[in-house]
Amino acid sequence: MMRRRRSSAIPRSTPRTSTPTTSTPTTARRTTPRRAARAALAALLAGAAVFTVQAAPAAGSAPADRSPDPGQDRAAATDWSVAMVDSTTTRFTPATIGGWSYPVGLYLYGQYLTYQRTHDERYLTYIKSYVDRFVDVEGNIGRKFNSLDSMQAGRLLVVLHHETGEDRYRVAAQKIRERLKTYPRTQDSGFWHADTASRAHQLWSDGVYMVNPFLVEYGKEFDDEAYTDREAVEQLNVYARRLQADNGLLQHAYDESRTAVWADKDTGRAPEQWCRAIGWYSMAAVNILDATPRSDPGRRELLGHVRKLAAGIARAQDPETGRWFQVVNKGAESGNWTETSCSSMFTFALSRAAEKGYVPPSYQAVARRGYRGVLEKISLGSDGLTNLTDISIGTNVGDYAFYIARPRQTNDFHGLGAFLIMNEQLRKKR
């Protein structure tokens, strides 16, 4: 039995301050009068979201939407986090779930959040068994950490040190911390997406989630906050300065060298606003705001980016389903489809941001619509195991046709992890 070192969760709940998958076919969609009406309704909702940002309700005031929540009965009937974790750990052992990767790391972090609520030791033992495949008794971990993606599962090292007190997890986590000292950066100090020729000088919106939540959690666990908090806030700000568009959403990527085939020669930006890339940023931004003190010199700027992003996300929500589209700002265009992992990410980020006062309370209504929409994508199969559908596979940078043609999978770990993070947040709001 593992020893729990502390009863508190690693992620801070308040700022530190004194004050096997199956594919589902993609269906092409033509612009119709109904679609046009939906677009008009989306525009109307957009105006309402912008208004709430400009005239924010007083802290603690009630959300504008007090209508009954038709998703509540279904959510209450099944503990979907427990059902999903039990299903996934039935399908995979710690040895077969996959290698050291960010999708598996994301899923297992969601499993850890479920463990924190349920205290089911099986969930934590499973995570430990997975990590111990890669970390030996002395803390050696056979990874060079030459990409941000390779660092995301490092959150599990911090979790296990926190829960067990075993020093080997600190030693392994410190390797990521030390790698950042020599990791390549753009001229304005943004971490490259990867230390490879094909990713040189590039910032991807995805990347901020791969390293910065780890950084603030590492800093808290190992008393390194003077560096880690400041670095994390500045990374989020650098990425937003380069990637955030006028509509509040983020382009998928930016190339400082302007040499990538997708890079605009003037701005260096990729052409499209891909939903999961924006979802990664939105979750990371909320995590960093949760973890850093109000006195941090970059925090005010980050709050501005988050509020602008929240308004953009609210404007882009599909009024019919409550979910968000694969190419977020082009929901009315042919072939676009609502994607489950980013819808979970946006739902979590808006709910958490409203709860903590980063955005007006009225954004909880947007999050509730998103939650209902995502719950429509989960079900129990004939084998009694959960299935979560319409999850985009991992994606490079491309054009509109590229994104909407990405295969949709069932039970892809991108979606499972995002769902668990969302569900552990939103189930508190029922």
matplotlib code that plots the C-alpha trace (Angstrom):
import matplotlib.pyplot as plt

x = [0.0, 1.4, 1.7, -0.1, 2.3, -0.3, -4.0, -4.0, -4.1, -1.1, -3.0, -3.8, -7.4, -6.7, -4.1, -1.1, -1.8, -2.5, -5.5, -8.0, -10.0, -12.5, -13.1, -16.3, -16.8, -16.7, -19.9, -19.7, -22.0, -23.4, -24.4, -28.3, -30.9, -30.9, -27.1, -27.4, -30.0, -27.6, -24.8, -27.1, -27.9, -24.2, -23.5, -26.2, -24.6, -21.3, -22.6, -23.9, -20.5, -18.7, -21.1, -20.5, -16.8, -17.2, -19.7, -18.7, -21.2, -20.1, -18.1, -20.4, -23.5, -25.7, -25.1, -27.6, -28.8, -30.9, -32.9, -33.2, -30.2, -31.4, -28.0, -28.1, -30.3, -28.1, -24.9, -26.2, -27.3, -23.8, -20.5, -18.9, -15.4, -15.5, -17.1, -14.5, -11.5, -12.9, -13.5, -10.1, -8.2, -10.2, -9.2, -5.5, -3.0, -0.3, 2.0, -0.2, -1.7, 1.1, 4.5, 5.7, 3.5, 1.4, -2.0, -1.4, -0.1, -3.2, -5.5, -3.6, -3.7, -7.5, -7.4, -5.5, -8.1, -10.7, -8.6, -8.4, -12.2, -12.8, -9.7, -9.8, -6.2, -6.4, -6.3, -3.1, -1.5, -2.2, -0.5, 2.5, 2.8, 2.8, 5.4, 7.6, 8.1, 10.2, 11.8, 14.2, 14.9, 17.5, 15.3, 16.9, 14.5, 15.5, 14.2, 16.1, 13.1, 13.8, 10.2, 7.5, 5.2, 7.7, 7.5, 3.7, 3.7, 6.2, 3.2, 2.8, 6.4, 5.3, 2.1, 3.9, 6.5, 3.7, 1.8, 4.6, 7.6, 9.9, 12.9, 13.4, 10.4, 12.0, 15.2, 13.3, 11.3, 14.4, 15.7, 12.9, 13.5, 17.2, 16.5, 14.7, 17.9, 19.3, 16.0, 15.9, 13.7, 12.5, 14.0, 11.2, 11.9, 9.1, 10.0, 10.2, 7.7, 10.6, 14.3, 14.4, 15.0, 11.3, 10.1, 12.9, 11.7, 8.1, 5.5, 2.4, -0.6, -0.6, 2.9, 1.9, 0.0, 2.8, 5.3, 3.8, 1.3, 4.2, 6.4, 4.1, 3.4, 7.1, 7.8, 5.2, 6.4, 10.1, 10.2, 11.3, 8.4, 10.5, 11.6, 8.7, 5.8, 7.4, 8.5, 5.1, 3.3, 5.7, 5.4, 1.6, 2.0, 4.6, 2.5, -0.6, 1.3, 2.3, -0.8, -4.0, -6.1, -8.5, -11.4, -9.8, -9.0, -5.5, -3.9, -2.5, 1.1, 3.7, 7.0, 9.5, 11.6, 8.6, 10.0, 7.4, 5.1, 2.1, 3.6, 2.2, 5.2, 4.2, 2.9, 4.5, 1.1, -0.6, -3.8, -6.4, -7.7, -7.7, -9.9, -7.7, -4.7, -6.9, -8.2, -4.7, -3.9, -7.2, -6.6, -3.0, -3.9, -6.4, -4.0, -1.3, -3.7, -4.7, -1.1, 0.5, 0.3, -1.5, 1.7, 3.3, 4.3, 2.9, -0.4, -2.4, -1.5, -2.4, -5.8, -6.4, -5.6, -7.8, -10.8, -10.4, -10.1, -13.2, -15.2, -14.0, -14.8, -18.3, -18.9, -17.9, -20.0, -22.5, -25.9, -27.5, -25.2, -23.3, -20.0, -17.3, -16.1, -12.9, -12.0, -13.4, -14.3, -15.7, -18.7, -20.9, -18.5, -18.8, -17.5, -16.8, -17.8, -18.0, -15.0, -15.3, -11.8, -11.7, -15.3, -14.3, -11.3, -13.3, -16.0, -13.5, -11.6, -14.7, -16.2, -13.0, -12.3, -15.8, -15.5, -12.2, -13.4, -11.1, -14.1, -17.7, -20.0, -22.2, -19.7, -20.9, -24.0, -21.7, -19.9, -23.2, -24.2, -20.8, -21.1, -24.5, -23.1, -20.2, -22.3, -24.2, -21.0, -20.5, -22.4, -22.1, -21.6, -23.1, -20.0, -20.8, -17.7, -17.8, -17.4, -16.5, -16.9, -15.8, -12.3, -9.8, -6.5, -3.2, -2.8, 0.0, -0.4, -2.4, -5.2, -9.0, -9.3, -6.6, -8.3, -11.8, -10.5, -8.8, -10.1, -12.5, -11.9, -13.6, -11.8, -8.8, -6.7, -6.8, -10.6, -10.6, -8.2, -9.9, -13.3, -12.1, -10.6, -13.9, -16.1, -14.3, -14.8, -18.4, -19.8, -19.2, -21.6, -24.6]
y = [0.0, 3.4, 6.1, 9.3, 12.1, 14.9, 15.2, 18.3, 18.0, 19.0, 21.5, 24.6, 25.3, 29.0, 31.4, 31.7, 35.2, 37.1, 39.0, 0.3, 2.7, 2.6, 5.2, 7.0, 8.4, 12.1, 13.5, 16.4, 19.3, 21.8, 25.3, 25.3, 27.7, 25.8, 26.2, 29.9, 30.2, 28.5, 30.8, 33.8, 32.4, 31.8, 35.5, 36.5, 34.4, 36.0, 39.4, 38.4, 36.9, 40.0, 42.1, 40.1, 40.6, 44.3, 44.7, 41.9, 41.0, 41.5, 38.7, 36.0, 37.1, 34.5, 33.3, 34.6, 31.1, 29.6, 27.3, 23.6, 21.6, 18.6, 17.0, 16.8, 13.7, 11.8, 13.0, 12.1, 8.7, 7.5, 8.5, 8.8, 9.4, 6.2, 4.3, 5.6, 4.8, 1.3, 0.7, 1.9, 0.0, -3.1, -2.6, -1.9, -3.0, -0.6, -2.5, -2.3, 1.2, 2.6, 4.2, 7.4, 9.9, 13.0, 11.4, 8.6, 11.1, 13.3, 10.3, 9.2, 12.7, 12.6, 9.2, 10.8, 13.5, 10.7, 9.0, 12.3, 12.3, 8.6, 7.5, 4.2, 3.0, 0.9, 4.1, 5.3, 1.9, 1.7, 5.1, 4.0, 0.7, 2.6, 5.2, 2.5, 1.0, 4.1, 5.1, 2.8, 2.7, 5.4, 7.8, 7.2, 7.8, 7.0, 10.1, 13.1, 15.4, 17.0, 18.0, 19.7, 16.7, 14.4, 16.4, 16.3, 12.9, 14.4, 15.6, 12.0, 12.1, 15.0, 13.3, 10.1, 12.0, 13.8, 10.6, 8.2, 10.4, 8.2, 10.4, 8.6, 10.5, 13.8, 12.8, 11.9, 15.1, 17.1, 15.9, 17.8, 20.9, 20.8, 20.2, 23.5, 25.3, 24.4, 23.9, 26.1, 29.2, 31.9, 35.3, 36.4, 33.3, 31.0, 27.3, 25.7, 22.9, 20.5, 20.6, 19.2, 20.7, 20.3, 22.2, 24.8, 28.3, 27.1, 27.8, 25.5, 26.4, 22.8, 23.2, 25.4, 22.5, 20.0, 21.8, 24.6, 22.8, 20.5, 23.5, 25.1, 21.7, 20.9, 24.3, 23.8, 20.3, 21.0, 24.7, 26.1, 28.5, 31.6, 30.2, 28.0, 30.3, 33.2, 31.0, 29.5, 32.8, 34.3, 31.3, 31.6, 35.3, 34.9, 32.3, 34.5, 37.5, 35.4, 33.3, 35.0, 36.5, 39.4, 37.1, 35.9, 32.4, 31.2, 30.0, 26.5, 27.5, 30.3, 30.0, 32.7, 31.9, 32.1, 29.0, 26.4, 25.7, 26.7, 29.9, 33.3, 35.3, 38.4, 37.1, 33.6, 32.2, 29.0, 29.6, 27.9, 27.9, 24.2, 23.4, 21.1, 23.4, 26.1, 23.7, 22.9, 26.6, 27.3, 24.5, 25.5, 29.1, 28.3, 25.9, 28.6, 31.2, 28.8, 28.2, 31.6, 34.6, 37.8, 39.7, 37.9, 40.7, 38.9, 37.7, 40.8, 40.3, 36.6, 37.4, 39.7, 36.9, 34.5, 36.9, 37.6, 33.9, 33.1, 35.5, 33.9, 30.4, 31.5, 33.1, 29.9, 27.5, 25.5, 26.6, 23.4, 20.9, 23.0, 21.6, 23.2, 22.6, 21.0, 24.3, 26.5, 29.7, 28.0, 26.0, 27.0, 25.7, 22.4, 19.3, 20.8, 18.7, 19.0, 17.5, 15.9, 16.5, 20.2, 20.6, 19.0, 21.3, 24.4, 23.3, 22.7, 26.0, 28.2, 26.6, 26.8, 30.4, 31.5, 29.6, 31.4, 34.8, 35.1, 35.6, 36.7, 34.0, 34.0, 31.8, 29.0, 28.9, 28.4, 25.6, 23.9, 23.8, 22.4, 19.7, 18.6, 18.4, 16.3, 13.9, 13.1, 11.5, 9.0, 5.8, 2.3, -0.5, -4.0, -5.1, -2.5, -0.4, 3.3, 4.6, 8.2, 9.1, 11.8, 12.4, 13.8, 11.9, 13.7, 16.4, 18.3, 21.9, 22.1, 23.8, 23.6, 20.5, 18.8, 19.3, 18.3, 15.1, 14.0, 10.6, 10.5, 7.9, 6.3, 6.2, 8.0, 9.1, 12.8, 12.6, 10.4, 12.6, 15.8, 14.2, 13.2, 16.7, 18.3, 15.9, 16.2, 20.0, 20.1, 17.4, 19.8, 22.3, 20.0]
z = [0.0, -0.9, 1.6, 0.9, 2.0, 2.1, 2.0, -0.2, -4.0, -6.0, -8.3, -6.2, -5.9, -5.1, -6.2, -3.8, -2.5, 0.7, -0.6, -29.2, -31.1, -33.9, -36.6, -37.3, -40.8, -41.4, -42.9, -45.3, -44.5, -46.9, -46.0, -45.7, -44.5, -41.2, -41.0, -41.8, -39.0, -36.6, -37.7, -36.9, -33.5, -32.9, -33.8, -31.3, -28.5, -29.5, -28.9, -25.5, -24.5, -25.5, -23.5, -20.4, -20.7, -21.2, -18.4, -16.0, -13.3, -9.7, -8.3, -6.8, -8.7, -10.2, -13.8, -16.3, -17.3, -14.5, -16.7, -15.7, -16.9, -18.9, -18.7, -14.9, -14.6, -17.0, -15.3, -11.9, -13.0, -13.8, -12.3, -15.7, -14.4, -12.5, -15.3, -17.8, -15.6, -14.8, -18.5, -19.6, -16.9, -18.0, -21.6, -20.9, -18.2, -17.2, -19.5, -22.5, -22.3, -24.3, -24.1, -22.5, -24.3, -23.7, -24.7, -22.1, -19.6, -20.1, -19.6, -16.4, -15.0, -15.4, -13.7, -10.8, -10.4, -10.1, -7.5, -5.5, -5.3, -4.8, -2.9, -4.8, -4.4, -7.5, -9.6, -8.0, -8.1, -11.8, -12.4, -10.4, -12.3, -15.6, -14.5, -13.0, -16.5, -17.3, -14.0, -12.2, -8.4, -8.7, -10.7, -14.1, -16.9, -20.5, -22.1, -23.7, -23.5, -26.9, -27.4, -25.3, -26.0, -24.2, -21.0, -20.4, -18.6, -16.2, -14.2, -13.1, -11.6, -9.4, -8.5, -7.4, -5.4, -3.7, -2.9, -2.1, -1.0, -3.1, -4.1, -7.4, -8.8, -7.8, -9.6, -12.7, -12.7, -12.2, -15.5, -17.2, -15.1, -16.0, -19.7, -19.9, -19.1, -22.5, -24.4, -27.5, -27.6, -30.0, -29.8, -27.4, -25.2, -26.2, -26.0, -29.4, -30.0, -30.5, -30.7, -34.2, -37.7, -38.7, -35.6, -35.2, -34.3, -34.0, -31.3, -31.3, -29.2, -28.0, -26.5, -23.5, -21.9, -22.4, -20.1, -18.1, -15.8, -15.0, -14.2, -11.6, -10.0, -9.9, -8.4, -5.6, -4.8, -4.8, -3.6, -7.0, -7.5, -7.9, -11.3, -12.3, -11.8, -13.5, -16.5, -16.9, -16.9, -19.4, -21.7, -21.9, -22.6, -25.3, -27.1, -26.9, -28.3, -31.3, -31.8, -30.5, -33.3, -33.2, -32.5, -29.3, -30.6, -31.3, -34.6, -34.4, -34.8, -35.4, -37.2, -36.3, -39.3, -41.7, -43.6, -42.8, -45.7, -43.6, -42.3, -43.4, -44.8, -42.9, -39.6, -39.4, -38.3, -39.5, -41.4, -39.2, -35.6, -34.7, -31.8, -29.7, -30.0, -28.5, -25.9, -24.7, -24.3, -22.5, -20.0, -19.4, -18.9, -16.2, -14.5, -14.4, -13.1, -10.4, -9.4, -9.5, -7.1, -8.1, -7.6, -10.6, -13.0, -16.0, -14.5, -15.4, -19.1, -18.9, -17.5, -20.4, -22.9, -21.0, -21.0, -24.7, -25.4, -23.3, -25.3, -28.6, -27.3, -26.3, -29.7, -31.5, -29.5, -31.7, -30.5, -31.6, -29.8, -27.3, -28.6, -30.7, -34.2, -35.4, -37.0, -34.3, -36.2, -39.3, -38.0, -40.9, -43.6, -45.5, -43.8, -40.4, -37.4, -33.6, -31.8, -28.4, -26.8, -27.5, -26.4, -23.1, -22.8, -23.4, -21.0, -18.2, -18.9, -18.9, -15.8, -13.9, -15.0, -14.0, -10.7, -9.8, -11.0, -14.0, -16.2, -15.3, -13.7, -16.7, -18.5, -16.4, -18.6, -21.7, -19.8, -18.9, -22.5, -23.4, -20.7, -21.9, -25.5, -24.5, -22.4, -25.6, -26.9, -24.1, -23.6, -22.3, -24.8, -24.8, -22.8, -20.1, -20.9, -21.8, -25.3, -26.0, -29.7, -32.3, -31.0, -33.5, -33.8, -33.2, -35.7, -37.5, -38.8, -42.0, -43.9, -43.5, -45.7, -43.7, -40.3, -41.3, -42.9, -39.7, -38.6, -35.7, -33.2, -30.2, -26.9, -28.1, -25.0, -26.1, -25.5, -22.5, -20.5, -21.5, -20.5, -17.1, -16.4, -17.5, -15.6, -12.3, -12.7, -13.9, -11.6, -8.8, -10.5, -10.6]

ax = plt.figure().add_subplot(projection="3d")
ax.plot(x, y, z, "-o")
ax.set_aspect("equal")
plt.show()
